[in-house]
Amino acid sequence: MTDAPGPGAANANSSAAAALAALEAAARVLADTKSVLVIDWPSRDVPASLAFAGFTVFVKGGPGPADYNAWHIESGEPVSRPLGREPSRVDLVYCHRPFGELPGIIALAGRLGARALWWQTGLASDGTTDPSGCWVAPGESDQARELAAAAGLAYVDDVYIADAVRALGTLA
């Protein structure tokens, strides 16, 4: 009997290495970020985690031009207050919207001076709904990355943002 890895070990190791590389790339985007605009989100975990981590968090809560809130920590709890207008500038735009809405979201990111776009689908790899799911069809991921790059934006779609925020302290 040996300690040689079984046939699935190489895939597991390469999958773990890919996950770590994605998390490290996401951490680099977050390291350059002070403010985030959240457009839709799969759970309260997203804006709350960002606020707890010290980011300035704005949330677009509806289709109107005044449908913006600001999140902050008050008495140890995340709370939101109406902002009533679009923020003047953000570093990162996070969205949990369908692929077809990305061109408009990228235009908004450009208007707000963002440096990065983070897209989360809310899908698991089997296509089921998962609040922390980041599975993106390969063709859509490539297209979204190209759209973001054409607008001069860094792009992330393979890491749940709340997990990346929580991992910031561990990736020094």
N, C-alpha and C positions, 0 to 999 in steps of 0.2 A: 504494500500500500504506500502511495506517495502523497505528498501534499500538492501535487500538480493541480492547477485549476481545471474545472470541468469545461465542457465546450461552450457554455454560456458565459463564462467568466470574462472573456475578451470583450464580448458585447456589453456586459455589465460595467466593465472598467472603462470602455470607451464612452458609454452613456454617462457614467459618473463624471468623467473628464469633460465631456461636452457640457454637462449641467454646471460644473464648476466654472468653466470658461465663460458660459453665458452669465452666470452670477457675477463674476469679476468684471465683465464688460458693462453690465448693468450698474455695478457699484461705481465704475468710472463716470458714467453719465450722472449718477446721483451726486458724486463728489463735486461736480461742477454746477450743481443746482442749489438755488436758494428758494425759488418760488415755483409752484406747480399749479397749473390749471387742470382740474379734473373734469372731464366731460363724460358724464354717466359713470357708473361704477357698479361692480357686481355685489358689493356689500359695504356696509359702513366701515369695515376694516381698512379700506383703501384711504379715504380722507383722514380717518382717525390715526392710522399708522404714520402717515405723512406729518400730521400735526404733532403727534407725540415725538417724532424725530426732530422737530424744530424747523421744518419747512414752513414757509408762508404758503398757505393752501387756499386756492380759490376754486369754487365749484360752479359749473354752469348747470343750473337745475331745471332749465326749460328752454323753449325755443325763442322766447322774447329777449330783446336787447337788455332788459334790466334783470333777467333771471340769473343773477350771480350772487353767491354767498361767499363769505370768508370763514374758514374754520380756524379755531385756535383752542388752546387748552385753558380751561377755567376751573379752578378748584380741583385739579387733577382729572378732569373729564373733558373730552372733545365736545365743543359746541360750535354751532354755526350762527352767523348773523347775516342778515341781508346786506349785500354790498350795493345792489341797485344799479350797477353798471359793469361793463366789461373792465377787467383789470388793465392798467396801462402797460404793464410789461410782465412777462413770465419767462422763466428759463426752460421749462419743460411742459409739454402738453401731454397728459395721459388721457387716453380715451378707451371706452368700452362700447364702441358703436360698430355697426356693420361696415364691411369693407367699402361699400359704395359711398359712404359718407366721408371717407378719408381725404379726398381732394379738398373738400370744404374745410375740414379740420386742419389740414396742412396749411391752407390759405390763412386761417385764423392764427395758427402758430406763427407764421411769417409776420403777420400784422402785429403780433404781440412781442416780436423779437426773440422768440424761443430758439433754443439751440438744439432741442431734441424732441422727438415724438416717441411715445411709448404706447403701443397698441395691444390691447388684451381682448381676446375673443370671448372668454368665459366658456370655452369648450375643452373637454378632455380629448385625448387622441382617438377615442372611439366615437366622437361626435356628440356625446352626451353633455348636458349642461353641468358646469362645474364653476362655482364662483371664483376659484383661483386658477381656473384652466387657462392655459396660454397656447393651446394647440391652434395652429394656423395652417391651412392648406398650403403646401410648398409654393404653388404658383402665386397665391395671394400674398404670401410673405415676401416673395421676390418682387412682386409688383409694388407692394407698399414700401419696401426698402428703396426701390428705384424712385418712387414719388417723393419720399422724404429726402433722399440724396439730391434730387433735382432742385429741391427747395433749400438745400444747404443744412439739413437737419440730420443729426445722429438719429439712429432708429433702434428700438428695442421691441421685441414681441415674444420673446421666449422665456421670460421670467415674470412671475407674479410680483407686482411692484411692492406689495406689503411685505412679502418674504425678503425681497432685496433690501428694503429699508431696515427691516429687523436684523439682517445680516451685516449691515454696514460696519458695526463695531467688531465683527469677527474676521473681517477680510483685510486687516491692516498689513 
